[in-house]
Amino acid sequence: MSAPTLTESDIRSGVLGLQELFFSTTDRRGVIRQGNSVFARVSGYSLEELVGAPHNIVRHPDMPGGAFRLIWDRLQAGRAVGAYVRNQTKTGGSYWVYATISPLHDGYISVRMVPDGPMFALAKQIYAQAVEVEREAMRTHGAGRREAALVGMRTIETLLQQHGFGSYDEFMLDTLPAELSSKSHLLSLAHARPGAHGPVAEVLEGSRALDRLLGDLIGRLAQYQNLSEEFARTSAHALEIAHRLDRSVQDAQHASDVVADSAPVLANVARVMALPMHDAVNALERLQASLGRLRSDVAELRFKISLAGLYNHMAAAFAAEVVDGAAPADALSAVPLLCDASRTGVLEMSAQVQQVNDALHDIAALVREAAGLLGDFRRFLGQWRILVMRHRVGEAVRDKLQRIDAEIAASWEWMQTLNSLGQEYESAVVPFDAELLQGHLARIQATLVAA
């Protein structure tokens, strides 16, 4: 007898809990190989009906083809992907999930959860618009499904850009951590089974240890992200003032050239002091570019850590179902696959953490460079002011001097703040012990092999 079907209203009313996770694996063509009891219950199909069927058996007609094109493009490039997906039940009902899918061996592994994050509403709104655009392309312009999906994909990307996301990837990298953070503690509690024993207890203990390690990393990165945002705002202010100051220094050069006949040394010093000011602007511009790249690296790292955390929760969910008698012991055969997917993520994380930590040092060095150059400029400015008074040409440069004085005071204050944040930045190195994480994964797998 098949499980009862759940509609969107069922989900909202709490029949489908936030602590429940869907699981499936497919081959490279999308044919289902495995599924868990939650997937069967919510879809309304039995596991026997699901296994061997194409995964699009649960595809909802109101899902834009462009969303699936975004997913498949990334999977075929060997990358993990996350997306909001509306599915259809066996009896025609519907339910939403946040789906994560990763290439693994000769197929794909997917873990899905109930979406309730801050960007879920935006995704539904954009999908609705993309579906209409696709249908219009087919109805009015005779586009086939493939062509319509391309139109839908471009529509989704354009609409995301209008909402402040540089790309679909940027949106995706934000959504998974947001979705998981609202459920992580609940998932940990839901899968705790203090009375478990034997191999299942070993799996649960290994999962708890991994949960603590990955949770600590996510927490550190969240604090780091807040620091990064403050750093980016401060450096943007410093750069804006430095640009104005650079223009004022150029004005001072022109004014010095006007009185070059009576005070040639003034023009010489003005030219010299313009050099460190120009270089300081250049350093701050490089700092902005480096911060942008670093924020992208951190977003990718948070996504990968969140994905490993989700796979870890899924392994614990299988173990909990076995303890509860909701699934047979052979359901644990999916856990090694989840460990393999997590291990792949750990290797990618390790390289990314090193990249992030190197960037932290480089950015702190750029701040020191800009501060040093600004200090050099201040010293040359002091000499220039003395020469202005000595040669009694204050009237000719007074308005330029007033602007420079105002800008130098503001820029120095911002650079002091930036320098302080730079020191915090450099000390915010992300600790990452890949061997420890892989050791926990290996022990979980070894436990199941021994059993």
C-alpha atoms as one frame of an Amber mdcrd trajectory, in Angstrom:
protein
   0.000   0.000   0.000   1.481   3.365  -1.014   2.108   6.157   1.478  -0.343
   9.068   1.721   0.389  11.972  -0.600   1.257  15.367   0.839   0.268  18.654
  -0.762   1.828  22.103  -0.291  -0.749  22.832   2.422   0.304  19.634   4.223
   3.889  20.835   4.180   2.988  24.253   5.509   0.898  22.722   8.279   3.885
  20.728   9.497   3.016  17.178   8.308   6.367  17.195   6.558   8.848  18.188
   9.231  11.829  20.460   8.812  13.948  17.623  10.204  13.066  15.246   7.358
  15.510  14.682   4.500  14.874  13.170   1.065  17.538  10.965  -0.497  18.109
   9.397  -3.895  20.856   8.279  -6.219  20.633   8.020  -9.994  22.762   6.931
 -12.896  24.133   9.488 -15.357  20.867   9.418 -17.305  18.835  10.310 -14.218
  17.374   6.836 -13.608  16.723   6.288  -9.887  18.859   3.659  -8.177  18.043
   4.280  -4.517  15.645   6.304  -2.426  14.703   6.621   1.216  11.395   6.256
   3.026  10.779  10.034   3.129  11.104  10.296  -0.655   8.642   7.422  -1.074
   6.146   8.715   1.471   6.075  12.287   0.196   6.044  11.414  -3.511   3.296
   8.819  -3.021   5.284   6.187  -4.907   6.636   3.053  -3.303  10.388   2.523
  -3.383   9.764  -0.335  -5.806   8.024   2.087  -8.169  10.744   4.716  -7.813
  13.804   2.512  -8.344  14.397   2.088 -12.070  12.159   5.041 -12.979  13.542
   8.293 -14.420  13.842  10.976 -11.739  11.558  13.202 -13.778   8.730  10.916
 -12.655   8.255  13.550  -9.947   8.777  16.578 -12.212   6.076  19.209 -11.823
   4.742  20.825 -15.034   5.080  24.291 -13.481   8.851  23.935 -13.048  10.714
  25.987 -15.677  12.950  23.977 -17.967  15.539  26.722 -17.503  15.995  25.726
 -13.858  16.843  22.164 -14.875  19.194  23.491 -17.550  21.056  25.435 -14.852
  21.284  22.245 -12.782  22.455  19.956 -15.589  25.035  22.400 -16.936  26.760
  22.378 -13.553  26.468  18.633 -12.991  27.903  17.877 -16.427  30.811  20.166
 -15.580  31.491  17.944 -12.557  30.181  20.446  -9.992  27.733  20.068  -7.123
  24.598  22.160  -7.422  21.780  23.406  -5.220  18.318  24.508  -6.392  14.739
  25.039  -5.320  12.559  22.437  -7.040   8.818  21.897  -7.147   7.886  18.224
  -7.499   4.640  16.441  -8.313   3.232  13.532  -6.329   1.791  10.343  -7.799
  -1.755  11.671  -7.414  -1.031  15.117  -8.860  -0.274  17.041  -5.688   2.895
  19.041  -5.299   5.652  19.790  -2.820   8.755  21.981  -2.782  12.263  20.920
  -1.830  15.662  22.495  -1.719  17.703  19.947  -3.673  21.448  19.378  -3.587
  22.936  17.135  -6.244  26.542  16.001  -6.639  28.319  13.903  -9.254  29.525
  10.678  -7.633  31.241   7.716  -9.301  29.056   6.810 -12.303  25.983   8.745
 -11.236  24.564  11.416  -8.958  23.653  11.617  -5.295  20.931  13.957  -4.072
  19.787  15.091  -0.632  16.772  17.364  -0.378  15.097  19.252   2.431  12.002
  21.331   3.013  12.752  24.936   1.982  12.053  27.730   4.431  15.019  30.065
   3.897  14.834  33.786   3.102  15.313  33.301  -0.667  12.613  30.662  -1.182
   9.908  33.242  -1.949  12.176  34.939  -4.496  12.882  31.609  -6.216   9.151
  30.845  -6.538   8.496  34.315  -7.954  11.300  34.016 -10.521  10.285  30.491
 -11.543   6.709  31.626 -12.168   7.968  34.371 -14.477  10.369  32.003 -16.249
   7.612  29.441 -16.875   5.457  32.100 -18.528   8.363  33.203 -20.728   9.044
  29.594 -21.773   5.388  28.931 -22.588   5.222  32.133 -24.589   8.336  31.120
 -26.537   6.717  27.774 -27.443   3.247  29.186 -28.082   4.170  32.279 -30.061
   7.575  31.536 -31.566   7.322  27.773 -32.034  10.298  27.043 -29.803  10.955
  23.444 -28.848  11.494  22.368 -25.236  15.270  22.708 -25.499  15.105  26.217
 -26.983  12.442  27.255 -24.448  14.622  25.980 -21.592  17.498  28.182 -22.816
  15.148  31.175 -22.841  13.974  30.248 -19.335  17.527  29.890 -18.076  18.459
  33.350 -19.372  15.281  34.757 -17.803  16.142  33.263 -14.396  19.678  34.654
 -14.549  18.462  38.108 -15.624  15.848  38.268 -12.861  18.410  37.191 -10.252
  20.718  39.967 -11.420  17.860  42.444 -11.019  17.623  41.291  -7.386  21.309
  41.899  -6.741  22.882  38.522  -7.531  25.768  38.555  -9.972  24.911  35.080
 -11.267  22.960  31.932 -10.515  26.069  30.554  -8.821  26.131  33.502  -6.433
  22.478  32.866  -5.564  23.077  29.131  -5.134  26.120  29.597  -2.906  23.995
  31.713  -0.558  20.888  29.539  -0.494  22.276  26.236   0.794  23.984  27.694
   3.920  20.839  29.752   4.585  18.533  26.735   4.254  20.737  24.454   6.351
  21.465  26.961   9.119  17.762  27.196   9.963  17.526  23.415  10.380  20.961
  22.165  11.445  20.304  22.112  15.194  16.875  20.549  14.662  18.385  17.871
  12.412  21.044  17.040  15.012  18.396  16.614  17.717  16.015  14.673  15.459
  18.604  12.024  14.634  19.990  11.521  18.143  19.378   7.990  19.402  21.034
   7.594  22.840  19.859   3.983  23.121  21.488   2.862  19.870  24.169   0.176
  19.975  26.442  -1.725  17.609  27.362  -0.423  14.139  24.402   1.957  14.043
  25.611   3.611  17.248  29.088   3.950  15.687  27.609   5.675  12.652  25.655
   8.068  14.858  28.696   8.844  17.025  30.839   9.475  13.945  28.123  11.697
  12.548  27.965  13.729  15.783  31.732  14.245  15.736  31.620  15.431  12.121
  28.652  17.662  12.907  30.653  19.415  15.636  33.678  19.960  13.387  31.681
  21.208  10.404  29.445  23.358  12.613  32.504  25.044  14.106  33.821  25.791
  10.615  30.491  27.250   9.494  30.351  29.397  12.644  33.851  30.744  12.038
  33.062  31.525   8.419  29.854  33.342   9.402  31.846  35.570  11.787  34.471
  36.009   9.123  31.841  37.003   6.570  30.587  39.760   8.874  34.162  41.017
   9.250  34.593  40.867   5.464  31.490  42.986   4.883  32.725  45.608   7.338
  36.159  45.474   5.727  34.674  45.951   2.243  32.601  48.969   3.349  35.586
  50.586   5.057  37.950  50.020   2.137  35.332  51.406  -0.274  35.126  54.610
   1.796  38.917  54.842   1.949  39.176  54.365  -1.824  36.518  56.976  -2.520
  38.363  59.540  -0.388  41.721  58.529  -1.883  40.345  59.173  -5.383  39.212
  62.653  -4.322  42.549  63.277  -2.636  44.395  62.134  -5.752  42.424  64.645
  -7.821  43.160  67.386  -5.271  46.876  66.574  -5.427  46.750  66.886  -9.210
  45.130  70.312  -8.741  47.950  71.208  -6.339  50.443  70.191  -8.993  48.818
  72.496 -11.522  48.774  75.350  -8.987  52.458  74.725  -8.228  53.247  74.814
 -11.941  51.605  78.257 -12.140  54.139  79.653  -9.638  57.034  77.561 -10.970
  58.954  80.644 -12.090  59.144  82.081  -8.577  59.159  78.770  -6.673  60.405
  75.911  -8.913  61.072  73.636  -5.932  57.368  73.746  -5.056  56.448  72.168
  -8.404  59.124  69.508  -7.950  57.868  68.489  -4.497  54.262  68.507  -5.752
  55.191  66.061  -8.502  57.044  63.836  -6.041  54.216  63.781  -3.494  51.745
  62.812  -6.236  53.547  59.495  -6.753  52.803  57.827  -3.374  49.245  59.191
  -3.522  48.708  57.611  -6.934  50.262  54.339  -5.733  48.036  54.369  -2.624
  44.967  54.647  -4.845  46.284  51.759  -6.937  46.835  49.622  -3.816  43.297
  50.349  -2.574  41.855  49.449  -5.978  43.736  46.137  -5.890  42.423  45.657
  -2.369  38.837  46.020  -3.601  39.420  43.470  -6.357  41.067  41.043  -3.914
  38.176  41.400  -1.471  35.708  40.566  -4.231  37.596  37.403  -5.137  37.954
  36.453  -1.492  34.237  36.865  -0.815  33.541  34.517  -3.735  36.029  31.970
  -2.366  34.454  32.151   1.084  30.950  31.719  -0.386  32.123  28.583  -2.232
  33.753  27.282   0.931  30.572  27.828   2.976  28.584  25.979   0.285  30.955
  23.000   0.326  31.025  22.799   4.121  27.225  23.061   4.234  26.938  20.324
   1.611  29.214  18.014   3.613  27.146  18.848   6.702  23.914  17.975   4.893
  25.331  14.624   3.734  26.408  13.963   7.304  22.875  14.673   8.577  21.538
  12.317   5.905  23.850   9.519   7.114  22.549  10.070  10.654  18.969  10.015
   9.338  19.521   6.568   7.808  20.975   5.288  11.085  18.073   6.767  13.070
  15.534   5.104  10.759  17.229   1.743  11.292  17.144   2.197  15.078  13.452
   3.131  14.904  12.626   0.183  12.668  11.386   2.552   9.953  13.992   1.181
   7.538  15.773  -2.166   7.211  19.418  -2.525   8.240  20.487  -2.638   4.590
  19.374   0.996   4.271  22.780   1.793   5.781  24.310   0.780   2.434  23.711
   4.374   1.325  25.955   5.757   4.093  29.282   4.857   2.405  28.108   6.772
  -0.681  27.394   9.794   1.491  30.856   9.412   3.054  32.414   9.272  -0.422
  30.588  12.454  -1.429  31.710  14.165   1.786  35.308  13.007   1.248  35.333
  14.589  -2.211  34.058  17.786  -0.633  36.727  17.680   2.085  39.496  17.507
  -0.513  38.003  20.497  -2.348  37.576  22.344   0.957  41.183  21.782   1.906
  42.442  23.506  -1.235  39.898  26.312  -0.856  40.774  26.936   2.798  44.431
  27.308   1.835  43.441  29.735  -0.905  41.339  31.769   1.543  44.065  31.860
   4.188  46.682  32.961   1.636  44.328  35.713   0.495  43.872  36.913   4.087
  47.615  37.524   4.386  47.790  39.164   0.948  44.941  41.540   1.748  46.464
  42.525   5.095  49.727  43.238   3.228  47.854  45.461   0.745  46.365  47.447
   3.626  49.819  47.961   5.105  51.116  49.013   1.693  48.334  51.576   1.196
  48.788  52.928   4.730  52.554  53.247   4.208  52.096  55.084   0.913  49.585
  57.440   2.493  52.109  58.095   5.264  54.763  58.914   2.643  52.336  61.300
   1.006  51.673  63.070   4.303  55.389  63.629   4.797  55.798  65.111   1.313
  52.687  67.200   1.900  54.296  68.618   5.046  57.363  69.632   3.045  55.181
  71.157   0.342  53.250  73.230   2.906  56.502  74.566   4.380  57.641  75.577
   0.906  54.294  77.263   0.244  54.801  79.448   3.330  58.518  80.016   2.655
  57.896  81.233  -0.877  54.783  83.194   0.127  52.561  81.634  -2.545  49.734
  80.691  -0.203  47.182  82.811  -2.062  47.798  80.897  -5.276  47.197  77.484
  -3.716  44.931  78.260  -0.747  41.732  76.691  -2.108  43.658  73.563  -3.201
  45.324  73.355   0.198  42.011  73.522   2.054  40.571  70.645   0.023  43.697
  68.563   0.566  43.602  69.218   4.315  39.975  68.077   4.524  40.541  64.946
   2.450  43.785  63.933   4.167  42.110  64.080   7.591  39.216  61.919   6.410
  41.398  59.460   4.530  43.777  59.028   7.444  40.879  58.229   9.783  39.505
  55.615   7.384  42.956  54.125   6.825  43.452  53.782  10.577  40.180  51.859
  10.788  41.138  49.800   7.740  44.525  49.010   9.221  42.886  47.824  12.445
  40.470  45.616  10.488  43.392  44.338   8.423  45.074  43.086  11.572  41.848
  41.313  12.575  41.625  39.906   9.068  45.105  38.443   9.156  44.411  36.782
  12.497  41.122  35.324  11.195  42.873  32.389   9.540  40.432  29.500   9.068
  41.654  26.334  10.835  41.037  23.204   8.829  42.131  19.689   9.658  41.339
  17.627   6.566  42.920  14.494   8.031  40.697  14.673  11.102  37.551  15.002
   8.980  38.611  12.202   6.659  39.476  10.040   9.670  35.907  10.291  10.969
  34.519   9.425   7.512  36.874   6.448   7.211  35.831   5.122  10.628  32.144
   5.312   9.718  32.776   3.380   6.514  35.011   0.841   8.270  32.278   0.226
  10.852  29.773  -0.626   8.126  32.214  -2.849   6.240  33.005  -4.759   9.442
  29.293  -5.187  10.140
